[in-house]
Amino acid sequence: MRNFYVLTPIAAKRKLFKLKLLLPFPLILIAFAIGGESLTNRLLNRSYSTANKLRADTNTVKVQLATNLLITKIEIEKKQDFTNVEIATTNSRLKKLEFKVPLTELSKVKTMIAQNLKLYPQVEIQANTPIKLQTTVKVLGILAEIKNKQGLTKVEVKTVNSILKKLEFELPTTELNHVQAMIIQELRLSLEDAKILLSYRIKN
């Protein structure tokens, strides 16, 4: 003979409550399995563009750059009212400097960049020129793009209130704590400022 059990209203409510608690867990596991990399990026990557829009100039951080570089290449793009200049470098973790100069005459553009980097009049901005970089910039935001396959991290530093608009570094690590430590060392940041300015993007 089969035994039949009748649930009381209280027991039925408890059983239904447990069932509701258990239902979301398979969905969470599926979400992690399908979008693991995307979810990781969302957790680590505070939106770089949004962060830039939210931070006003009053929230920028002044940093001092001091390093020895060798200029390897200069790319110049003239516009109607300004000139974009990219300077590629070696012998340092700093690999590129990008300028937006409100001039179009090449000699004046190079002079203004040299003055901005505190090299004028001793050094002329041209390829195959070693320079001792010592300058101060206001940093608006830092994006560290971790490239696991290549075993390195590319770091983009956005600046304001200067003709120097962007710095690009290349770090020989993909470990988050090492990346943060190297950025602090290169830009001479405090740990607190690094946490405010730094965002991450991960690529496998």
C-alpha positions, 0 to 999 in steps of 0.5 A: 500500500502506498503512503500519501503525505499531505502538506500543511499550508505552512510546510507548502510555503516553506518548500516553495520558498526553498525552491525560489532560493535555488532557482537563480543558482543554475542561471548564475552558473550559466552566465559565468560559463557563457560570458566569463571574459565579458563579465570579468571585464565589466567587473574590472573595467570602470568605463574609461570614457564615462570616468573621463566625463565625470572627472573635472579638471579639478580632479586631475592629478599632477605627475612628474615624468623623468626618464631617458628616451631615444626618439625613433620616429615622428609622425606629423598630421597637419590640420587646418588650425592645429597639428597632431604629432606622434613621437615613438620612443625606445629605451624605456617603458614609455613608448609613445607621446601624442601632441596636439599643437595649435600651430601649423608651421613645422619649425614652430610646432617642434619648438613648442613641443621641445619647450613643453618637454623642457628640452628647448633650446638644447635639443631639437625634436627629430628622429634618432635623438636621445632625450632626457625627459623631465616634465609635469602633466595633469593626468585625467585617466589611465587605461591598462589593457592587459594582453594575456596572449602577448604577455604584456600590458599597454597603458594609455594615460590621458592628460589635460591642460597641455599640448601633450594629450596622451602617453603610452606605456608598455609593461612586461606583465599581465598581473594586476598587482604588478601592473598597478605597481609599475604604473605607480613607479613610472608616474610617481603616483600615490596608491590612492591616486592610482586607484582613482585614475586606473581602469582595466581592460582584459584581452585573452 
